[in-house]
Amino acid sequence: MPGAYSADLQERVLDACEAAEVERAEIARRYRISEATLYGWWKQWKAEGRREAKPHAGEANE
């Protein structure tokens, strides 16, 4: 299984989606992520207003 994506990549992908210059499928291809990953990030951002990943279980929320 691949490692976690960087917060920077997620931010750039969501910025590209927000700019809506091309379809999301094209954005996924450009950034070499799956459309499902892109959709999950987009859905999370719209529903919860956050662009970063949730902390892992057991990590302290400071």
Backbone torsions as a table, in degrees:
resi	resn	phi	psi	omega
1	MET	NA	137.1	179.9
2	PRO	-67.9	158.6	177.9
3	GLY	-71.1	175.8	-180.0
4	ALA	-68.8	148.0	176.0
5	TYR	-78.7	151.5	-179.9
6	SER	-74.4	153.7	177.0
7	ALA	-63.2	-33.5	179.0
8	ASP	-63.6	-42.7	178.7
9	LEU	-62.8	-45.8	179.6
10	GLN	-59.3	-42.4	179.4
11	GLU	-62.8	-45.0	179.8
12	ARG	-64.7	-39.3	178.9
13	VAL	-64.7	-46.3	-179.7
14	LEU	-66.7	-34.8	174.7
15	ASP	-61.9	-42.6	178.8
16	ALA	-64.3	-39.6	177.7
17	CYS	-64.7	-42.3	-179.3
18	GLU	-63.7	-38.0	178.6
19	ALA	-69.2	-25.5	175.7
20	ALA	50.6	42.9	177.9
21	GLU	-77.6	-29.9	178.4
22	VAL	-139.2	170.8	179.0
23	GLU	-68.2	156.3	-179.1
24	ARG	-60.8	-34.0	178.6
25	ALA	-61.0	-40.0	177.7
26	GLU	-67.6	-39.5	177.6
27	ILE	-61.8	-43.8	178.4
28	ALA	-59.2	-43.5	178.5
29	ARG	-63.4	-44.4	-179.0
30	ARG	-59.0	-41.1	-176.4
31	TYR	-94.7	2.8	176.8
32	ARG	56.6	48.4	173.2
33	ILE	-125.5	163.3	178.2
34	SER	-77.1	156.0	176.2
35	GLU	-63.6	-32.6	178.8
36	ALA	-64.5	-40.2	177.4
37	THR	-64.1	-47.5	179.1
38	LEU	-58.7	-46.5	-179.6
39	TYR	-61.4	-41.5	178.7
40	GLY	-61.7	-44.6	177.7
41	TRP	-62.8	-43.4	-178.9
42	TRP	-63.0	-46.3	-179.1
43	LYS	-62.3	-43.6	178.3
44	GLN	-60.2	-44.3	-178.5
45	TRP	-64.6	-45.4	-179.0
46	LYS	-67.9	-39.1	-176.4
47	ALA	-78.7	-40.3	-171.5
48	GLU	-113.0	-11.2	178.9
49	GLY	73.3	15.6	179.2
50	ARG	-121.2	148.6	-177.8
51	ARG	-109.2	-7.7	-178.9
52	GLU	-99.9	160.1	179.3
53	ALA	-69.1	154.4	174.7
54	LYS	-69.9	149.5	176.8
55	PRO	-66.1	150.5	177.7
56	HIS	-67.5	154.0	177.7
57	ALA	-58.5	137.1	179.1
58	GLY	90.3	-12.1	177.4
59	GLU	-82.0	139.9	-180.0
60	ALA	-72.3	135.8	174.9
61	ASN	-93.7	104.1	-177.3
62	GLU	-98.3	NA	NA
